[in-house]
């Protein structure tokens, strides 16, 4: 990352870097509203410590002096972790999430916590209890969700790096909507310690950036085994930065799979054309384009929303007014306190998903819904395993449409859920996925291309993504807001 190199060469100080980004945030944040909590004082303190360390001859870390924003579902010591919900508005964690600790140890400077759909439940960042975040490409459109605040902050040039979480596309979909690079690592690649759970078997933290190389650098810092998280893999990280720099797998002879089910009904023609250009570029570089099938894709949304809501019902049971967060202190009985606290604390989308999940797990319906969804999940994993016998990587659209307008899907939850139709399968299967900008609509809205690979094969994703990035030459494009002075 060039900022780190400038800092290491003493061409700019960390304090100057932070001051410039805080000034940028002050100028555009009233229009974007990407941040929920700004940590200006602590960011300046971190920067001063880095400057002092460099003056003493200390070796700067791989992200030294680089600002980063953290989605408000990840714990940062001493800073509220609201998860976009009133029920956790007063909760201040006494520790850092593991991925936050690793970013800090690498020298990254935390600027603040970003806005999000409540408890990561949403595809538009309209479901935050603290207001909606706007898309820097068009302030009347959504930035995607649930990590819309992190995506918008990077797109608006408020920070070069941000961290989000992806349960069913919550990194990749907002990355596509905001013209940024967004990576969902393999499940278990990044520790979930300090990540407030929505669906424990699906949630995974990952980076947003403006370039593929920056995403690779962030993953190299964040990944690795963690004794605090037993679901975190001991699989050693690959050389992600080398792969993103073009020193990884060669494109010539690579088998690029095109999922047939991703190019059918519901795909916006402009999105389809932009993704087809990606296939053409890879073919011209010597890749073999092969058609593959993921037959259970049509059942993925239904399976995902049963599995995810069932896990959410269980995970969110802890927010009851007893241990932390909101509590109705005037309730007459313990039962009344439980009920009134949760009714007042949770928003409508969270309530909807808790009720769906509770129903799916209830006696008499478990076999009909949850068990069946888990069987479909197994079939989805088998689909990918079969596809990867024919292809080394899958390349298709991230979302079926460009970013939509505020309010357009709020009254139709199913339509909102279908925004994730191409992304939820990766979470159900646990494989890595990356969304990168691949073009624009005639209206100037960004379009995202999604790359999917085998478990723990992020290096192939970075190799192919860097080749596409060079050929498409859209990474340097900036929204009107980003060049607004």
C-alpha positions as CSV (number, residue, x, y, z in Angstrom):
1,X,0.0,0.0,0.0
2,X,1.6,3.3,-1.1
3,X,0.7,5.2,2.0
4,X,2.7,2.7,4.1
5,X,5.7,3.1,1.8
6,X,5.4,6.9,1.9
7,X,5.4,6.7,5.7
8,X,8.3,4.2,5.9
9,X,10.4,6.5,3.6
10,X,9.4,9.5,5.9
11,X,7.9,11.4,3.0
12,X,4.8,11.8,5.0
13,X,4.1,11.3,8.7
14,X,1.3,9.2,10.1
15,X,-0.1,12.3,11.8
16,X,-0.3,14.0,8.4
17,X,-2.1,11.0,6.9
18,X,-4.6,10.9,9.7
19,X,-5.2,14.7,9.5
20,X,-5.9,14.5,5.8
21,X,-8.4,11.7,6.2
22,X,-10.2,13.3,9.1
23,X,-10.5,16.5,7.1
24,X,-11.9,14.4,4.2
25,X,-14.4,12.8,6.6
26,X,-15.4,16.2,7.9
27,X,-16.1,17.4,4.4
28,X,-18.1,14.5,3.0
29,X,-19.5,12.6,5.9
30,X,-22.7,14.8,6.3
31,X,-23.7,13.5,2.9
32,X,-22.5,9.9,3.0
33,X,-23.1,9.0,6.7
34,X,-20.7,6.0,6.5
35,X,-19.5,6.3,10.1
36,X,-21.4,5.6,13.3
37,X,-18.5,6.5,15.7
38,X,-15.5,8.6,14.7
39,X,-12.4,7.9,16.8
40,X,-10.4,11.1,15.9
41,X,-8.6,11.5,19.3
42,X,-7.4,7.9,19.4
43,X,-6.5,7.9,15.7
44,X,-4.3,10.9,16.3
45,X,-2.7,9.2,19.3
46,X,-2.0,6.1,17.3
47,X,-0.4,8.2,14.6
48,X,1.8,10.1,17.0
49,X,3.0,6.8,18.5
50,X,3.9,5.5,15.0
51,X,5.8,8.7,14.2
52,X,7.7,8.4,17.4
53,X,8.5,4.7,16.7
54,X,9.8,5.5,13.2
55,X,12.0,8.2,14.6
56,X,13.5,5.7,17.0
57,X,14.4,3.4,14.2
58,X,11.6,0.9,14.7
59,X,10.6,-1.2,11.6
60,X,7.2,-0.1,10.4
61,X,4.5,-2.9,10.0
62,X,3.0,-3.8,6.7
63,X,0.1,-1.4,7.3
64,X,2.0,1.3,9.2
65,X,0.2,4.6,8.9
66,X,-2.7,3.2,6.9
67,X,-6.2,4.4,8.1
68,X,-8.8,1.7,8.5
69,X,-12.5,1.8,9.4
70,X,-14.2,-1.1,11.3
71,X,-17.8,-2.3,10.8
72,X,-19.7,-1.7,14.1
73,X,-20.3,-5.5,14.5
74,X,-16.6,-6.0,15.5
75,X,-15.3,-5.2,18.9
76,X,-12.8,-2.3,19.4
77,X,-11.7,-1.9,23.0
78,X,-13.4,1.1,24.7
79,X,-15.6,2.0,21.7
80,X,-19.3,1.3,21.5
81,X,-20.2,-1.8,19.5
82,X,-23.9,-1.1,18.7
83,X,-24.3,-3.5,15.7
84,X,-26.6,-0.8,14.3
85,X,-29.1,-1.6,17.1
86,X,-30.7,0.3,20.0
87,X,-30.4,-2.8,22.1
88,X,-26.6,-2.5,22.2
89,X,-26.4,1.3,22.0
90,X,-24.6,1.4,25.4
91,X,-22.4,-1.6,25.1
92,X,-18.7,-0.9,25.2
93,X,-16.5,-4.0,24.7
94,X,-13.4,-4.3,27.0
95,X,-11.3,-6.0,24.3
96,X,-10.5,-5.9,20.6
97,X,-11.6,-8.5,18.1
98,X,-8.7,-10.6,16.9
99,X,-8.7,-9.2,13.4
100,X,-8.7,-5.7,14.9
101,X,-5.7,-6.6,17.1
102,X,-3.8,-7.9,14.1
103,X,-4.5,-4.7,12.1
104,X,-3.3,-2.6,14.9
105,X,-0.2,-4.7,15.4
106,X,0.5,-4.2,11.6
107,X,0.4,-0.5,12.2
108,X,-3.1,0.3,10.8
109,X,-4.8,3.3,12.4
110,X,-8.4,2.9,13.3
111,X,-10.5,5.9,12.3
112,X,-13.8,4.8,13.6
113,X,-16.7,2.3,13.4
114,X,-19.0,2.2,10.3
115,X,-22.7,2.1,10.0
116,X,-24.5,-1.2,9.2
117,X,-27.8,-2.9,8.9
118,X,-28.9,-3.9,12.4
119,X,-27.1,-7.1,13.5
120,X,-25.9,-7.4,9.8
121,X,-29.4,-8.2,8.7
122,X,-30.1,-6.4,5.4
123,X,-28.8,-5.7,1.9
124,X,-29.1,-1.9,1.8
125,X,-28.0,-0.3,5.2
126,X,-31.5,1.0,5.5
127,X,-32.1,-1.2,8.6
128,X,-29.7,0.6,10.9
129,X,-31.2,2.1,14.0
130,X,-29.0,5.2,13.5
131,X,-29.9,6.3,10.0
132,X,-29.1,5.1,6.5
133,X,-25.7,5.4,4.7
134,X,-25.7,6.8,1.1
135,X,-24.0,5.5,-2.0
136,X,-21.2,8.0,-3.0
137,X,-22.0,7.2,-6.7
138,X,-25.6,8.4,-6.3
139,X,-26.7,9.8,-2.9
140,X,-30.3,8.7,-3.7
141,X,-29.2,5.0,-3.9
142,X,-28.2,2.4,-1.3
143,X,-24.6,1.4,-0.8
144,X,-25.7,-2.2,-0.3
145,X,-25.5,-4.1,3.0
146,X,-25.1,-5.0,5.6
147,X,-21.5,-3.6,5.4
148,X,-22.7,-0.5,3.5
149,X,-20.9,1.9,5.9
150,X,-17.5,0.3,5.3
151,X,-18.0,0.1,1.5
152,X,-19.2,3.7,1.3
153,X,-16.3,5.0,3.4
154,X,-13.8,3.4,1.0
155,X,-15.7,4.6,-2.1
156,X,-15.9,8.2,-0.8
157,X,-12.2,8.2,-0.1
158,X,-12.8,8.6,3.6
159,X,-10.4,5.7,4.3
160,X,-8.3,3.5,2.0
161,X,-9.2,0.4,3.9
162,X,-12.3,-0.9,5.8
163,X,-13.4,-4.1,7.4
164,X,-16.8,-5.6,7.0
165,X,-18.5,-9.0,7.6
166,X,-20.1,-11.3,5.1
167,X,-22.9,-13.7,6.1
168,X,-24.6,-14.1,2.8
169,X,-22.9,-11.4,0.6
170,X,-22.6,-8.5,3.0
171,X,-19.1,-7.6,1.8
172,X,-19.4,-8.6,-1.8
173,X,-22.8,-7.0,-2.6
174,X,-21.9,-3.5,-1.2
175,X,-18.5,-3.7,-2.9
176,X,-20.4,-4.2,-6.2
177,X,-22.7,-1.4,-5.5
178,X,-19.9,1.1,-4.5
179,X,-17.3,0.2,-7.1
180,X,-14.8,-1.2,-4.5
181,X,-13.0,-4.5,-4.0
182,X,-14.6,-6.6,-1.3
183,X,-13.3,-10.1,-0.1
184,X,-15.1,-12.8,1.8
185,X,-12.4,-15.2,2.8
186,X,-12.8,-18.9,3.2
187,X,-14.8,-19.7,6.4
188,X,-12.3,-20.0,9.2
189,X,-9.5,-18.1,7.4
190,X,-10.1,-15.1,9.7
191,X,-10.9,-15.4,13.4
192,X,-14.4,-14.5,14.4
193,X,-13.4,-13.7,18.0
194,X,-14.9,-10.3,18.8
195,X,-17.4,-10.5,16.0
196,X,-21.0,-10.2,17.3
197,X,-22.6,-13.3,15.8
198,X,-25.6,-13.2,13.4
199,X,-25.2,-16.7,12.0
200,X,-22.1,-18.5,13.4
201,X,-21.6,-21.0,10.6
202,X,-21.8,-18.3,7.9
203,X,-20.2,-15.1,9.3
204,X,-16.8,-14.1,8.1
205,X,-14.8,-10.8,8.3
206,X,-13.0,-9.4,5.4
207,X,-11.6,-6.2,3.8
208,X,-12.9,-3.5,1.5
209,X,-10.3,-1.6,-0.5
210,X,-9.8,0.3,-3.8
211,X,-7.4,-2.2,-5.3
212,X,-7.0,-6.0,-5.3
213,X,-3.4,-5.7,-3.9
214,X,-4.7,-3.7,-0.9
215,X,-7.3,-6.4,-0.2
216,X,-4.6,-9.1,-0.4
217,X,-2.4,-7.2,2.0
218,X,-5.2,-6.7,4.5
219,X,-6.0,-10.5,4.4
220,X,-2.4,-11.4,4.9
221,X,-2.5,-9.4,8.1
222,X,-5.9,-10.5,9.3
223,X,-5.7,-14.3,8.6
224,X,-4.2,-17.1,10.7
225,X,-5.0,-19.5,13.5
226,X,-6.5,-18.1,16.7
227,X,-6.7,-20.1,19.9
228,X,-9.6,-17.9,21.0
229,X,-11.8,-19.1,18.1
230,X,-12.1,-22.9,17.7
231,X,-13.8,-22.4,14.3
232,X,-10.7,-20.6,13.0
233,X,-8.5,-22.8,10.7
234,X,-4.9,-23.6,11.2
235,X,-4.4,-23.5,7.4
236,X,-1.4,-21.3,6.8
237,X,-2.0,-18.1,4.8
238,X,-0.8,-18.1,1.2
239,X,1.4,-15.4,-0.4
240,X,-1.6,-13.2,-1.2
241,X,0.3,-10.1,-1.9
242,X,2.6,-11.8,-4.5
243,X,-0.5,-13.3,-6.2
244,X,-2.1,-9.9,-6.4
245,X,1.1,-8.4,-7.8
246,X,0.9,-10.9,-10.7
247,X,3.5,-13.3,-9.3
248,X,1.0,-16.0,-8.7
249,X,-0.8,-18.4,-10.9
250,X,-0.6,-17.7,-14.7
251,X,-3.8,-17.0,-16.5
252,X,-2.8,-19.0,-19.6
253,X,-4.3,-22.4,-19.4
254,X,-6.5,-21.5,-16.4
255,X,-10.0,-23.0,-16.5
256,X,-12.5,-20.2,-15.8
257,X,-16.0,-21.5,-15.1
258,X,-19.1,-19.6,-16.0
259,X,-22.0,-20.7,-13.8
260,X,-25.0,-21.2,-16.1
261,X,-27.5,-20.4,-13.3
262,X,-25.9,-17.0,-12.7
263,X,-26.7,-15.7,-16.2
264,X,-30.4,-16.5,-16.4
265,X,-33.7,-14.7,-15.6
266,X,-33.4,-11.6,-13.4
267,X,-30.0,-10.6,-14.5
268,X,-29.8,-6.9,-15.7
269,X,-28.5,-6.8,-19.3
270,X,-25.9,-4.2,-18.5
271,X,-24.6,-6.3,-15.6
272,X,-24.5,-9.3,-17.9
273,X,-22.6,-7.4,-20.6
274,X,-20.0,-6.2,-18.1
275,X,-19.3,-9.7,-16.8
276,X,-19.1,-11.1,-20.3
277,X,-16.3,-8.6,-20.9
278,X,-14.4,-10.1,-18.0
279,X,-14.7,-13.6,-19.6
280,X,-13.5,-12.1,-22.9
281,X,-10.5,-10.5,-21.2
282,X,-9.5,-13.8,-19.5
283,X,-9.9,-15.7,-22.7
284,X,-7.7,-13.3,-24.6
285,X,-5.1,-13.8,-21.8
286,X,-5.1,-17.6,-22.6
287,X,-7.7,-18.8,-20.1
288,X,-10.1,-21.6,-21.1
289,X,-13.7,-20.5,-20.6
290,X,-15.9,-23.5,-19.6
291,X,-19.6,-23.6,-18.7
292,X,-20.4,-25.2,-15.3
293,X,-23.7,-25.8,-13.5
294,X,-24.7,-25.2,-10.0
295,X,-28.1,-26.9,-10.1
296,X,-29.2,-26.1,-6.5
297,X,-28.7,-22.3,-6.9
298,X,-32.5,-21.9,-7.2
299,X,-32.9,-23.2,-3.7
300,X,-30.1,-21.3,-2.2
301,X,-32.0,-18.2,-1.0
302,X,-34.7,-20.4,0.7
303,X,-32.0,-22.6,2.4
304,X,-29.9,-19.6,3.4
305,X,-32.8,-17.7,5.0
306,X,-33.8,-20.8,7.0
307,X,-30.2,-21.6,8.2
308,X,-29.3,-18.0,8.9
309,X,-32.5,-17.0,10.7
310,X,-32.4,-20.2,12.8
311,X,-28.8,-19.4,13.9
312,X,-29.9,-15.7,14.5
313,X,-32.8,-16.8,16.7
314,X,-30.3,-18.7,18.9
315,X,-27.5,-16.1,18.9
316,X,-29.8,-13.1,19.6
317,X,-31.5,-14.8,22.6
318,X,-28.6,-13.5,24.7
319,X,-29.8,-9.9,24.3
320,X,-32.5,-10.0,27.0
321,X,-31.8,-7.0,29.2
322,X,-30.1,-9.0,31.9
323,X,-26.4,-8.9,31.2
324,X,-25.7,-5.9,29.0
325,X,-27.2,-3.4,26.7
326,X,-30.8,-2.1,26.8
327,X,-33.0,-3.0,29.7
328,X,-36.6,-2.0,30.5
329,X,-36.1,-1.1,34.2
330,X,-39.8,-0.3,34.8
331,X,-41.1,-3.8,33.8
332,X,-43.2,-5.4,36.6
333,X,-41.9,-9.0,36.1
334,X,-38.9,-10.7,34.6
335,X,-41.0,-12.0,31.7
336,X,-42.3,-8.4,31.0
337,X,-38.7,-7.1,31.2
338,X,-37.5,-9.7,28.6
339,X,-40.4,-8.9,26.3
340,X,-40.4,-5.1,26.5
341,X,-36.7,-4.9,26.2
342,X,-36.6,-6.9,23.0
343,X,-39.6,-5.3,21.5
344,X,-38.1,-1.8,22.1
345,X,-34.5,-2.8,21.3
346,X,-34.8,-4.7,18.0
347,X,-35.9,-3.2,14.7
348,X,-38.5,-4.8,12.4
349,X,-36.1,-6.7,10.2
350,X,-34.4,-8.3,13.2
351,X,-37.7,-9.2,14.7
352,X,-38.8,-10.8,11.4
353,X,-35.7,-13.0,11.2
354,X,-35.9,-14.0,14.9
355,X,-39.5,-15.1,14.4
356,X,-38.7,-17.0,11.1
357,X,-35.8,-18.7,12.8
358,X,-37.7,-19.7,15.9
359,X,-40.5,-21.1,13.8
360,X,-38.0,-23.1,11.7
361,X,-36.5,-24.6,14.8
362,X,-39.8,-25.3,16.6
363,X,-41.1,-28.7,17.4
364,X,-43.0,-30.1,14.4
365,X,-41.3,-27.9,11.9
366,X,-37.6,-28.6,12.4
367,X,-37.6,-31.6,10.0
368,X,-39.7,-29.8,7.4
369,X,-37.6,-26.6,7.3
370,X,-34.3,-26.5,9.1
371,X,-33.3,-30.1,8.4
372,X,-34.3,-29.8,4.8
373,X,-32.3,-26.6,4.4
374,X,-29.2,-28.3,5.8
375,X,-29.6,-31.0,3.3
376,X,-29.8,-28.4,0.5
377,X,-26.6,-26.8,2.0
378,X,-24.9,-30.2,1.5
379,X,-26.0,-30.3,-2.1
380,X,-24.7,-26.8,-2.7
381,X,-21.3,-27.8,-1.4
382,X,-21.4,-30.8,-3.7
383,X,-22.3,-28.6,-6.6
384,X,-19.2,-26.5,-6.0
385,X,-17.0,-29.5,-5.6
386,X,-18.3,-30.8,-9.0
387,X,-17.8,-27.4,-10.6
388,X,-14.2,-27.2,-9.4
389,X,-13.4,-30.5,-11.1
390,X,-14.0,-28.7,-14.4
391,X,-12.8,-25.2,-13.5
392,X,-10.1,-23.6,-11.4
393,X,-12.2,-20.5,-10.6
394,X,-15.7,-19.3,-11.2
395,X,-16.4,-15.8,-12.6
396,X,-19.9,-14.3,-12.7
397,X,-21.9,-11.4,-11.6
398,X,-21.9,-10.3,-7.9
399,X,-25.5,-9.0,-8.0
400,X,-28.3,-9.3,-10.5
401,X,-28.8,-5.5,-10.7
402,X,-27.0,-2.2,-10.1
403,X,-27.6,-0.3,-6.8
404,X,-31.3,0.4,-6.3
405,X,-32.9,3.5,-4.8
406,X,-33.8,4.0,-1.2
407,X,-37.2,2.5,-0.2
408,X,-37.4,0.6,-3.5
409,X,-37.4,-2.8,-1.8
410,X,-38.3,-2.1,1.8
411,X,-41.9,-3.2,1.4
412,X,-40.9,-6.4,-0.4
413,X,-38.5,-8.4,1.8
414,X,-38.3,-11.2,-0.8
415,X,-37.1,-8.8,-3.5
416,X,-34.5,-7.5,-1.1
417,X,-33.3,-11.0,-0.2
418,X,-32.9,-11.8,-3.9
419,X,-30.2,-9.1,-4.1
420,X,-28.0,-11.8,-2.6
421,X,-28.9,-14.7,-4.9
422,X,-25.4,-15.0,-6.4
423,X,-23.6,-14.5,-3.1
424,X,-25.3,-16.7,-0.5
425,X,-24.1,-20.0,-2.0
426,X,-20.4,-19.2,-1.2
427,X,-21.4,-18.7,2.5
428,X,-23.4,-21.9,2.6
429,X,-20.4,-23.8,1.0
430,X,-17.7,-21.9,3.0
431,X,-15.7,-21.0,0.0
432,X,-13.9,-17.7,-0.7
433,X,-15.4,-15.0,-2.9
434,X,-14.3,-11.6,-4.1
435,X,-16.2,-8.8,-5.8
436,X,-14.4,-6.2,-7.9
437,X,-15.5,-3.4,-10.1
438,X,-15.9,-4.4,-13.8
439,X,-17.7,-1.6,-15.4
440,X,-20.5,0.9,-15.2
441,X,-24.1,1.2,-16.4
442,X,-25.1,3.9,-18.9
443,X,-26.3,5.9,-15.8
444,X,-22.7,5.8,-14.3
445,X,-23.5,3.2,-11.6
446,X,-20.8,0.6,-10.7
447,X,-21.1,-3.1,-11.6
448,X,-19.4,-5.9,-9.8
449,X,-17.9,-9.1,-11.0
450,X,-17.6,-12.0,-8.5
451,X,-14.8,-14.6,-8.4
452,X,-15.2,-17.8,-6.4
453,X,-12.6,-20.5,-5.7
454,X,-12.0,-23.6,-3.8
455,X,-11.6,-23.6,0.0
456,X,-8.4,-21.7,1.1
457,X,-7.5,-20.8,-2.5
458,X,-7.6,-17.1,-2.2
459,X,-4.3,-16.9,-4.1
460,X,-6.0,-17.9,-7.3
461,X,-8.7,-15.3,-6.7
462,X,-6.1,-12.6,-6.3
463,X,-4.1,-13.7,-9.4
464,X,-7.2,-13.6,-11.6
465,X,-8.6,-10.5,-10.0
466,X,-5.3,-8.6,-10.5
467,X,-5.3,-9.6,-14.2
468,X,-8.8,-8.4,-14.6
469,X,-8.1,-5.2,-12.8
470,X,-5.2,-4.4,-15.2
471,X,-7.3,-5.2,-18.2
472,X,-10.5,-3.4,-17.2
473,X,-8.7,-0.3,-15.9
474,X,-11.7,0.8,-13.8
475,X,-10.0,0.7,-10.3
476,X,-9.0,4.4,-10.6
477,X,-12.6,5.5,-11.4
478,X,-14.0,7.7,-8.6
479,X,-17.5,8.7,-7.8
480,X,-18.5,12.4,-8.3
481,X,-18.4,12.8,-4.5
482,X,-14.8,11.6,-4.3
483,X,-13.5,14.4,-6.5
484,X,-15.8,17.0,-4.9
485,X,-13.6,19.7,-3.5
